[in-house]
Structures are given as C-alpha cells and as structure tokens.
C-alpha cells in the first residue's frame, strides 16, 4: 500500500473518513511531521515527500503543481501529487483515495500530478 502525506490545509473530514474506512492506511498530516517553515514552503514539502517516499494529497491546485512539475523536469524524485478540489464531495474524495491506496503499487505515481476524481 502506498503512503500519503496530507498537506496542512487538507480537509480533516476526508482524512477521518479514509482512516475510518481503512484503519491500516499509512497517512500523515503535514502539521504532525513537518516544521512550520517546511509547511510554508511547497518545495520543502516536495523534498520531504521524496525522502519519505510519500504521495501528496492537496487542495492547493495553484501553487503546488508548478513546483512538482519543476522537480520532474529537473529529474528529481517526486513520488506523486493528487490534487483534490475543495468542492469535491467528501464521500467521493474518500472513495478515490481508498481506491488509489488499495490498488496502487508503491512507486506507481512517481513523477505524476493527478486531479481527483480520476474517473
């Protein structure tokens, strides 16, 4: 199962729903594992993800993407980013994350930036 990092502004109701449905999922919140300085710097978040081999869950669809694309273009590791619109219904966001978690290989999303829902 792949590992996730939810960025600081990620909807906690989605996270709680994911963990309720799949308690074994490996998902951490940025505010629990990163310093304030790291959380305020998208490049630092992406660097941490690469070291920890975690895929990012974010609602930040405007600023995170360019930094992730730059990492990929520079040949740096980037385990993957899933952008989830704030308006996506919580239940659908939970289902999509669980589908990704349960049906993906560890490095399957390397270098990819995807928008949810995948369908």
PAZAPA-4460 file (N, C-alpha, C; in steps of 0.05 Angstrom, whole numbers, plus 32768, in hexadecimal, padded with zeros to 4 digits):
% residues 119
    n_x    n_y    n_z   ca_x   ca_y   ca_z    c_x    c_y    c_z   seq   type   mol
   8011   7FE8   8000   8000   8000   8000   8012   8019   8000     1      X     A
   800A   802D   7FF1   801A   8045   7FF0   8016   8056   8009     2      X     A
   8029   8068   800E   8028   8079   8025   8021   8096   801C     3      X     A
   8012   80A4   802D   8009   80BF   8026   8012   80D4   803A     4      X     A
   8014   80EC   8031   8015   8104   8042   7FFF   8116   803A     5      X     A
   7FEE   811F   804D   7FDA   8132   8048   7FE5   814E   804F     6      X     A
   7FE4   8161   803D   7FF0   817B   8043   7FDF   8189   8058     7      X     A
   7FEA   819F   8062   7FDF   81AC   807A   7FC2   81B5   8077     8      X     A
   7FBA   81BD   805F   7F9F   81C6   805C   7F8B   81B1   8052     9      X     A
   7F94   8198   8052   7F83   8182   8048   7F6B   817E   805B    10      X     A
   7F54   8178   8050   7F3C   8175   805F   7F3E   815D   8073    11      X     A
   7F3D   8163   808D   7F3F   814E   80A1   7F27   813B   80A1    12      X     A
   7F10   8144   8097   7EF9   8132   8096   7EFF   811C   8081    13      X     A
   7F0C   8122   806C   7F14   810E   8058   7F27   80FA   8065    14      X     A
   7F3B   8105   8073   7F4F   80F3   8080   7F42   80E1   8094    15      X     A
   7F31   80EB   80A5   7F23   80DA   80B9   7F12   80C4   80AB    16      X     A
   7F05   80CC   8095   7EF5   80B8   8086   7F06   80A2   807A    17      X     A
   7F1D   80AA   806F   7F30   8096   8064   7F39   8083   8079    18      X     A
   7F42   808D   8090   7F4D   807C   80A5   7F37   806B   80B2    19      X     A
   7F1E   8075   80B4   7F08   8064   80BE   7F03   804D   80AC    20      X     A
   7F04   8052   8092   7EFF   803C   807F   7F16   8029   807C    21      X     A
   7F2F   8033   807F   7F47   8022   807C   7F5B   802A   8092    22      X     A
   7F58   801F   80AA   7F6A   8027   80C0   7F88   8021   80BB    23      X     A
   7F8E   800F   80A9   7FAA   8008   80A4   7FB8   801B   8090    24      X     A
   7FA9   802E   8085   7FB5   8040   8072   7FCB   8051   807F    25      X     A
   7FE1   8054   8070   7FF7   8064   807A   7FF5   8080   8070    26      X     A
   7FE9   8091   8080   7FE5   80AD   8078   7FEC   80BF   8090    27      X     A
   7FFC   80D3   808B   8003   80E6   80A0   7FFC   8102   8097    28      X     A
   7FF8   8114   80AB   7FF2   8130   80A5   800C   8140   80A6    29      X     A
   800E   8153   8095   8026   8164   8094   802B   8171   80AF    30      X     A
   8017   817B   80BC   801A   8188   80D5   8025   8176   80EC    31      X     A
   8023   815C   80E7   802D   8149   80FB   804A   8140   80F6    32      X     A
   8054   8144   80DE   806F   813A   80D8   8082   814F   80CC    33      X     A
   8078   8166   80C5   8089   817B   80BA   808A   8194   80CC    34      X     A
   80A0   81A2   80CA   80A2   81BB   80D9   8091   81D0   80CB    35      X     A
   808C   81E6   80D9   807C   81FC   80CD   808A   8207   80B4    36      X     A
   80A4   8209   80B4   80B3   8213   809D   80AF   8200   8085    37      X     A
   80B0   81E6   808A   80AC   81D3   8075   8090   81D4   806A    38      X     A
   807D   81D6   807B   8060   81D7   8073   805A   81F0   8062    39      X     A
   806A   8205   8066   8065   821E   8057   8074   821F   803D    40      X     A
   8083   820A   8036   8093   820A   801E   808D   81F1   800E    41      X     A
   807F   81F4   7FF8   8077   81DD   7FE7   808F   81CD   7FDE    42      X     A
   80A5   81DA   7FD8   80BD   81CB   7FD0   80C7   81BA   7FE6    43      X     A
   80C6   81C3   7FFF   80CF   81B3   8016   80BD   819C   801A    44      X     A
   80A3   81A0   8016   8090   8189   8019   8097   8174   8004    45      X     A
   809B   817C   7FEC   80A1   8169   7FD6   80BC   815A   7FDC    46      X     A
   80CF   8168   7FE7   80E8   815C   7FEE   80E4   8147   8004    47      X     A
   80D4   814D   8018   80CE   813B   802E   80C0   8122   8023    48      X     A
   80AD   8127   8011   809E   8110   8004   80B2   80FD   7FF6    49      X     A
   80C4   8108   7FE8   80D8   80F8   7FD9   80E9   80E7   7FEC    50      X     A
   80F1   80F3   8002   8101   80E4   8015   80F1   80CE   8022    51      X     A
   80D9   80D5   802A   80C8   80C2   8038   80B8   80AF   8026    52      X     A
   80B9   80B4   800C   80AA   80A3   7FF8   808C   80A3   7FFE    53      X     A
   8081   80BB   8001   8064   80BE   8005   8058   80CE   7FEF    54      X     A
   803F   80C9   7FE9   8030   80D7   7FD5   8020   80ED   7FE2    55      X     A
   801F   8104   7FD6   8011   811B   7FE2   7FF4   811C   7FDB    56      X     A
   7FE4   8122   7FEF   7FC7   8129   7FEB   7FC5   8146   7FF1    57      X     A
   7FBA   8156   7FDE   7FB9   8173   7FE2   7FA0   817E   7FD5    58      X     A
   7F97   8195   7FE0   7F83   81A5   7FD4   7F8F   81BD   7FC5    59      X     A
   7FA9   81BF   7FC8   7FB8   81D6   7FBD   7FBE   81D1   7F9F    60      X     A
   7FAB   81D8   7F8F   7FAD   81D2   7F72   7FBB   81E8   7F62    61      X     A
   7FC2   81FE   7F6F   7FCF   8214   7F61   7FED   8215   7F64    62      X     A
   7FF7   8212   7F7C   8014   8216   7F80   8024   81FC   7F81    63      X     A
   8018   81E6   7F8A   8027   81CE   7F8D   802F   81C2   7F72    64      X     A
   801D   81C3   7F5F   8022   81B7   7F44   803C   81C1   7F37    65      X     A
   8040   81DB   7F35   8059   81E4   7F28   8073   81DA   7F35    66      X     A
   8073   81D9   7F50   808B   81CE   7F5D   808E   81B1   7F58    67      X     A
   8078   81A2   7F58   807A   8185   7F52   8083   8180   7F36    68      X     A
   8079   8190   7F23   8081   818D   7F07   809F   8194   7F03    69      X     A
   80A8   81A8   7F12   80C5   81AF   7F11   80D6   8198   7F1B    70      X     A
   80CE   818C   7F31   80DD   8175   7F3C   80DF   815F   7F27    71      X     A
   80C9   8159   7F1A   80C9   8144   7F06   80DB   814C   7EEE    72      X     A
   80D9   8164   7EE5   80E9   816E   7ECE   8107   816D   7ED5    73      X     A
   810D   8172   7EEF   8129   8172   7EF7   8134   8156   7EFD    74      X     A
   8123   8142   7EFA   812B   8126   7EFE   812D   811F   7F1C    75      X     A
   8120   812F   7F2D   8120   8129   7F4A   8109   8117   7F50    76      X     A
   810C   8107   7F65   80F6   80F5   7F6D   80DD   8105   7F76    77      X     A
   80C6   80FC   7F6E   80AD   8108   7F75   8098   80F2   7F76    78      X     A
   8093   80E7   7F8E   8082   80CF   7F90   8065   80D1   7F86    79      X     A
   805C   80E9   7F82   8041   80ED   7F77   8031   8101   7F87    80      X     A
   801F   810E   7F79   800E   8122   7F85   7FF1   811D   7F7B    81      X     A
   7FDF   811D   7F8E   7FC2   811C   7F87   7FB6   8136   7F90    82      X     A
   7FAC   8145   7F7D   7F9E   815E   7F82   7F80   8157   7F84    83      X     A
   7F74   8160   7F9A   7F58   815A   7F9F   7F4A   8175   7FA2    84      X     A
   7F37   817A   7F91   7F28   8193   7F92   7F18   8195   7FAC    85      X     A
   7F17   81AD   7FB8   7F09   81B1   7FD1   7EEB   81AB   7FCE    86      X     A
   7EE1   81AE   7FB6   7EC4   81AA   7FB2   7EBD   818D   7FAD    87      X     A
   7ED1   817B   7FAB   7ECB   815F   7FA7   7EBD   8154   7FBF    88      X     A
   7EA6   8146   7FBC   7E98   813B   7FD3   7EAB   812A   7FE4    89      X     A
   7EA8   812C   7FFE   7EBA   811E   8011   7EB9   8100   800C    90      X     A
   7EA2   80F5   8008   7E9F   80D8   8004   7EAE   80CF   7FEB    91      X     A
   7EAD   80DF   7FD6   7EBB   80D8   7FBD   7ED9   80DA   7FC1    92      X     A
   7EE2   80EF   7FCF   7EFF   80F2   7FD5   7F09   80DA   7FE5    93      X     A
   7EFA   80D1   7FF8   7F01   80B9   8008   7F04   80A1   7FF7    94      X     A
   7EF0   809C   7FE6   7EF0   8085   7FD4   7F08   8085   7FC1    95      X     A
   7F0E   809C   7FB6   7F25   809F   7FA4   7F3F   8099   7FB1    96      X     A
   7F43   80A4   7FC9   7F5C   80A0   7FD8   7F5F   8082   7FDF    97      X     A
   7F49   8076   7FE8   7F4A   8059   7FEF   7F50   8048   7FD7    98      X     A
   7F44   804F   7FC0   7F4A   8040   7FA8   7F67   8042   7FA0    99      X     A
   7F72   805A   7FA2   7F8F   805E   7F9C   7FA0   804E   7FAF   100      X     A
   7F9A   8050   7FC9   7FAA   8043   7FDE   7FA9   8025   7FDB   101      X     A
   7F93   8019   7FD5   7F90   7FFC   7FD4   7F98   7FF0   7FBA   102      X     A
   7F98   7FFF   7FA5   7F9C   7FF4   7F8A   7FB6   7FFD   7F7D   103      X     A
   7FC7   800B   7F8B   7FDF   8016   7F7F   7FF8   8008   7F8A   104      X     A
   800C   8007   7F79   8026   7FFE   7F82   8035   8015   7F8F   105      X     A
   8049   800F   7F9F   8057   8024   7FAE   8061   803B   7F9D   106      X     A
   806E   8036   7F86   8079   804B   7F76   8069   8051   7F5D   107      X     A
   8051   8049   7F5C   8040   804B   7F44   803C   8068   7F3C   108      X     A
   803B   807B   7F4F   8034   8096   7F49   804C   80A9   7F47   109      X     A
   8064   809D   7F46   807D   80AC   7F44   807B   80C0   7F2C   110      X     A
   8081   80D9   7F32   8082   80ED   7F1D   8067   80F6   7F12   111      X     A
   8051   80ED   7F1F   8037   80F4   7F14   8028   8108   7F26   112      X     A
   8019   8119   7F1A   8008   812C   7F28   7FEC   8127   7F1C   113      X     A
   7FDA   811E   7F2E   7FBF   8117   7F24   7FAA   8126   7F34   114      X     A
   7F94   812B   7F26   7F7D   8139   7F32   7F68   8124   7F38   115      X     A
   7F5D   8125   7F50   7F47   8113   7F57   7F2D   8120   7F53   116      X     A
   7F19   8112   7F4A   7F18   80F5   7F46   7F26   80EC   7F2D   117      X     A
   7F31   80D3   7F2E   7F3F   80C8   7F17   7F2C   80C1   7F01   118      X     A
   7F13   80BA   7F07   7F00   80B1   7EF3   7EF8   80C7   7EE1   119      X     A
***
